Amino acid sequence: MNKVKRQNLILNLVNTKRKVYSNELALELNVSEDTIRRDLNSLSAEGLINKVHGGAISKTQKYYSYNHNLIINNDKKELIAQKAVSLIEDDTSMIISDGTTNLTLVRFLPNDIRATVYTYCLPIAMELANRPNIELFFLGGKINKNSLVTISLDVIQKISRLKVDFAFLGTGSITPTGITEGSYEVASIKREFVTAADQTISLVTSDKLNKKQSHIVCDIDEISTLITDLDPADPLLDEYRATGVKLL
């Protein structure tokens, strides 16, 4: 990926999430943190972002942006979404985490599908609000204005009282031992997803395979299905296949 495209992607992420961290950008874009710091310095010098310790914050007041031309790994996420939709039948109940892969998933749902959906992600809730046959529950609370999700003890308590067919986890990092996240709060919420669902579905682009972050979400044997943009027979998935997790 060239510098111009990478910086455009970073700018889109900053304006979408309102705040980003250098270590998470480095993982997402598969470059070093030094490269990310140089990019942030460049964008800051152009007056496009505000650089802060450990990352950057947006200078815009944009509420939410989902630009297909700028979203990272858009083609991969659409392929993952199509695979995930194949699991969903009428009258399914599900809980959906945040992230652009899951936002792509809900965009691929058939317009007439009957389902019950719980989410703490405001953009996903808004995307589903006009679906006539979806019973939609927004797990409300204090909204994080950077990421437009509700991350609080209230949300964790609400999820703990649910029982659903599927949990669709947007996955920050995964290894053959399990899923991890960079945020303690997000990891805590996703742990409750795993408990609440009969089946946990991990949606992950291949660039996040074999990566590890600080906070544990779940062990690999707690995942029912791992959906990636790869062919299930791809050698990169051999170690995951050996754990017994279903691959799509």
VMD Tcl script that draws the C-alpha trace (Angstrom):
set ca {
  {0.00 0.00 0.00}
  {1.47 3.36 -0.98}
  {1.81 6.31 1.37}
  {-1.03 8.38 -0.12}
  {-3.56 5.56 0.07}
  {-2.45 4.63 3.59}
  {-2.83 8.20 4.82}
  {-6.26 8.48 3.19}
  {-7.30 5.32 5.03}
  {-5.94 6.69 8.30}
  {-7.81 9.96 7.80}
  {-11.04 8.07 7.14}
  {-10.54 6.00 10.30}
  {-9.83 9.10 12.38}
  {-12.95 10.85 11.10}
  {-15.07 7.71 11.52}
  {-13.93 6.71 15.02}
  {-13.17 10.29 16.13}
  {-10.10 8.94 17.98}
  {-7.51 6.34 16.97}
  {-4.43 4.84 18.59}
  {-1.08 4.37 16.86}
  {-0.65 0.75 17.97}
  {-4.11 -0.22 16.67}
  {-3.50 1.54 13.34}
  {-0.18 -0.26 12.97}
  {-1.91 -3.60 13.50}
  {-4.81 -2.74 11.17}
  {-2.54 -1.55 8.35}
  {0.24 -4.07 8.94}
  {2.98 -1.45 9.24}
  {5.27 -0.33 12.05}
  {4.23 2.17 14.70}
  {7.05 4.43 13.48}
  {5.41 4.53 10.05}
  {2.06 5.38 11.64}
  {3.63 8.16 13.71}
  {5.16 9.69 10.59}
  {1.80 9.49 8.82}
  {0.02 11.13 11.75}
  {2.65 13.87 11.88}
  {2.14 14.50 8.17}
  {-1.66 14.62 8.44}
  {-1.41 16.88 11.48}
  {0.96 19.25 9.66}
  {-1.63 19.52 6.86}
  {-4.25 20.47 9.44}
  {-6.37 17.39 8.76}
  {-6.22 15.81 12.25}
  {-5.21 16.67 15.79}
  {-2.27 14.54 16.91}
  {-2.34 13.55 20.58}
  {-0.21 11.30 22.75}
  {-0.50 7.75 21.45}
  {-2.68 8.57 18.45}
  {-4.92 11.21 16.90}
  {-8.40 12.72 17.14}
  {-10.69 14.08 14.45}
  {-10.99 17.78 13.64}
  {-14.37 17.25 11.99}
  {-17.85 16.93 13.43}
  {-18.82 14.16 11.02}
  {-21.29 11.85 12.71}
  {-20.47 8.64 10.89}
  {-18.85 7.76 7.60}
  {-18.88 4.51 5.70}
  {-17.06 5.09 2.44}
  {-16.71 1.92 0.36}
  {-13.77 3.42 -1.52}
  {-11.75 4.12 1.62}
  {-12.69 1.33 4.02}
  {-9.77 -0.98 4.73}
  {-10.03 -4.43 3.11}
  {-13.52 -3.69 1.80}
  {-13.50 -6.57 -0.72}
  {-12.41 -9.01 1.99}
  {-15.11 -7.80 4.37}
  {-17.80 -8.15 1.73}
  {-16.72 -11.75 1.11}
  {-16.82 -12.46 4.86}
  {-20.26 -10.84 5.11}
  {-21.64 -13.01 2.31}
  {-20.40 -16.14 4.07}
  {-21.88 -15.00 7.39}
  {-25.28 -14.22 5.88}
  {-25.50 -17.81 4.65}
  {-25.79 -18.91 8.30}
  {-28.76 -16.67 9.09}
  {-32.28 -18.00 8.59}
  {-35.65 -16.45 9.33}
  {-36.51 -16.13 13.03}
  {-32.86 -16.16 14.09}
  {-31.87 -14.17 17.17}
  {-28.43 -12.61 17.20}
  {-26.18 -10.13 18.93}
  {-23.81 -8.13 16.75}
  {-20.68 -6.32 17.88}
  {-19.26 -3.14 16.40}
  {-16.82 -2.82 13.50}
  {-16.96 -2.30 9.76}
  {-17.04 -6.03 9.02}
  {-20.25 -6.37 11.01}
  {-21.62 -3.19 9.45}
  {-20.98 -4.82 6.07}
  {-22.73 -7.96 7.32}
  {-25.96 -6.15 8.19}
  {-25.92 -4.37 4.84}
  {-25.89 -7.80 3.16}
  {-28.89 -9.10 5.09}
  {-31.93 -9.67 2.85}
  {-34.41 -6.81 3.16}
  {-37.27 -9.13 4.08}
  {-35.47 -11.37 6.58}
  {-37.22 -11.94 9.93}
  {-34.81 -11.76 12.84}
  {-34.20 -10.36 16.31}
  {-31.02 -8.31 16.60}
  {-29.27 -6.83 19.62}
  {-26.36 -4.42 19.23}
  {-24.48 -1.76 21.17}
  {-23.20 -0.16 17.95}
  {-25.22 2.87 16.90}
  {-24.32 2.79 13.16}
  {-25.40 -0.87 12.97}
  {-28.65 -0.06 14.77}
  {-29.30 2.80 12.35}
  {-28.57 0.56 9.37}
  {-31.17 -1.95 10.59}
  {-33.78 0.56 11.72}
  {-35.60 0.58 8.38}
  {-35.78 -3.21 8.04}
  {-39.50 -3.99 8.50}
  {-39.14 -7.57 9.74}
  {-36.22 -7.10 12.13}
  {-37.01 -6.66 15.81}
  {-34.18 -4.37 16.86}
  {-32.83 -3.76 20.36}
  {-30.19 -1.10 20.94}
  {-28.26 -1.87 24.12}
  {-28.22 1.71 25.28}
  {-26.24 3.61 27.82}
  {-23.62 6.29 27.57}
  {-22.40 6.53 23.98}
  {-18.69 6.76 23.32}
  {-18.57 9.70 20.91}
  {-15.34 8.48 19.33}
  {-16.60 5.06 18.27}
  {-20.40 5.53 18.47}
  {-20.86 2.49 20.69}
  {-22.16 2.10 24.21}
  {-19.36 0.67 26.33}
  {-20.24 0.51 30.01}
  {-21.14 -1.79 32.86}
  {-24.81 -1.25 31.96}
  {-24.25 -2.82 28.53}
  {-22.43 -5.80 30.03}
  {-25.29 -6.36 32.48}
  {-27.88 -6.18 29.70}
  {-25.99 -8.70 27.58}
  {-25.65 -11.03 30.58}
  {-29.45 -11.35 30.63}
  {-29.72 -12.39 26.97}
  {-29.81 -15.79 25.28}
  {-29.51 -15.75 21.49}
  {-28.77 -18.11 18.62}
  {-25.68 -16.33 17.29}
  {-23.07 -13.84 18.43}
  {-21.27 -12.19 15.53}
  {-17.92 -10.92 16.76}
  {-15.92 -8.41 14.80}
  {-12.46 -9.66 15.71}
  {-9.47 -7.44 16.41}
  {-6.89 -10.22 16.65}
  {-6.91 -14.00 16.69}
  {-4.42 -16.83 17.13}
  {-4.98 -20.60 17.31}
  {-5.40 -20.14 21.07}
  {-8.17 -17.52 20.94}
  {-9.42 -13.96 20.36}
  {-7.91 -10.84 21.91}
  {-8.67 -7.11 21.76}
  {-6.72 -3.94 22.44}
  {-9.45 -2.42 24.63}
  {-10.32 -3.85 28.04}
  {-13.89 -2.56 27.77}
  {-14.49 -4.06 24.33}
  {-12.99 -7.39 25.41}
  {-15.28 -7.45 28.46}
  {-18.38 -6.88 26.34}
  {-17.38 -9.49 23.78}
  {-16.78 -12.04 26.55}
  {-20.44 -11.59 27.48}
  {-21.38 -12.15 23.83}
  {-19.77 -15.58 23.97}
  {-21.73 -16.49 27.10}
  {-25.03 -15.20 25.70}
  {-24.95 -17.10 22.40}
  {-25.52 -20.72 21.46}
  {-22.97 -20.21 18.67}
  {-20.17 -17.65 18.50}
  {-19.14 -16.59 15.00}
  {-15.80 -14.82 14.62}
  {-15.51 -12.56 11.56}
  {-11.88 -11.77 10.78}
  {-9.92 -10.53 7.80}
  {-6.82 -12.59 7.07}
  {-4.44 -9.77 8.02}
  {-5.59 -10.17 11.64}
  {-4.76 -13.86 11.81}
  {-1.93 -14.84 14.14}
  {-1.98 -11.44 15.86}
  {-2.36 -10.95 19.61}
  {-3.41 -7.98 21.74}
  {-3.56 -7.37 25.48}
  {-7.05 -8.42 26.55}
  {-8.53 -11.91 26.20}
  {-12.03 -12.32 24.77}
  {-12.29 -16.11 24.59}
  {-10.41 -19.31 23.89}
  {-10.51 -20.83 20.42}
  {-12.68 -23.75 21.58}
  {-15.42 -21.27 22.54}
  {-15.78 -20.21 18.88}
  {-18.26 -22.20 16.81}
  {-17.28 -20.84 13.39}
  {-14.36 -18.78 12.11}
  {-15.17 -16.84 8.94}
  {-12.32 -15.31 6.96}
  {-11.78 -14.06 3.43}
  {-9.62 -17.13 2.72}
  {-10.61 -20.46 1.26}
  {-11.20 -22.80 4.24}
  {-8.51 -25.12 2.84}
  {-5.86 -22.38 2.80}
  {-2.65 -23.50 4.59}
  {-2.74 -20.31 6.69}
  {-5.73 -21.84 8.46}
  {-4.14 -25.23 9.18}
  {-3.50 -24.51 12.87}
  {-7.05 -23.23 13.31}
  {-8.48 -26.28 11.56}
  {-6.54 -28.50 13.94}
  {-8.40 -26.98 16.91}
  {-11.71 -28.27 15.57}
  {-13.27 -24.87 14.90}
  {-15.50 -24.81 11.81}
  {-14.01 -22.72 8.99}
  {-15.91 -20.78 6.35}
}
mol new
graphics top color blue
foreach p $ca { graphics top sphere $p radius 0.5 }
foreach p [lrange $ca 0 end-1] q [lrange $ca 1 end] { graphics top cylinder $p $q radius 0.2 }
display resetview
